[in-house]
Amino acid sequence: MTTKKAVQIVEMLLEKKTSLKQDLSKTENNWGNDIVGSFIQTELTSLTNEIAWLQILKKEIALDCKHPTEMHDQCKGQKYCMACNMDL
């Protein structure tokens, strides 16, 4: 898997988790204080943690590389940056 695809997968996961969190926390959803409400609060906390970890992961794999020309290389016809391993 290339770095570019990994970043795309993490971005897709971030988008889905954020959308789910927003849907669960809408004010028109009155979950109450019973077991369902408690479960939703636990799920919201879990989603918040997952989103934070995915943002950290994205920051680690999507390096702030300028892809200098001297670091370009080619493998099987695909150009890539040797500094960050991202396809160009």
N, C-alpha and C positions, 0 to 999 in steps of 0.2 A: 504494500500500500504506500502510495506517495504521501508526502507531507500535506500536499494540497487537498487530497481526498480526506485525510484525517481531520484537517481543519473544517472541511465541509460537513463531515459527520458530526463533529462536536457542535458546530453552529446549528445544525438541524436539531440535535438533541436539546440544545439551549432554547431554541424557538418553541419546541413542543412542550418542554417542562414549564417554561414561562407562561405559555398559553393555558396550560392545565392549572397552574397556580392562580392565574387571573380568573379563570372560570370558577374555581372552587371558592375564591374569596369575594365574589360579587355580593353586594349588600342585599340583593333581592333573594339570595339563598339564605333562608333562615333555618339553619341546621339545628338549632336548639342546644340544650345542655345535656342531652341524653347520650347514649352510646354513639349514635351517628355523629353528633356534634363533636364529641371527644375524638372520634376517629378522624374527622375532617381536620381538626386542629393539629393532630399528630401528622397527618399527611401533608399539611401546609408547611409544618416545620421541616419535615423530611425533604420536601421539594425545594425549600429555601436552601438547605444544606447542599443538595445535589446541584442546584444552579450555581452556587458559590464554587463548588469543586470543578464543575465544567468550565467556568470562567477562568479559573486558575490553570486548568489543563490547556485551554485554548491559548492562554498567554504564553505557556511554556513551549507549545509546539509551533505556534505562529510567531517565530522570532522576528524582530525588527531588523531584518537584513536588507541592505541596499543592493545586493547582488552585484558586487563589483566585477567588471569585465574579466579581470585576471583570475577570478574564481569560477568562471564558466567552464563546463566540461560537457561532453556528450557521450551517451551510452545508448547503443541500439537506436540511434537516430533521435533520441530525446535529449534536448539540452537541459541541464540542471545546474544549480549553484552548489559548489562544493562546500561553501561555508555553512549553509543551512539545509542543504539537501532538498530544496524546493524545485519543482519542475518550472522551467521558464517558458 
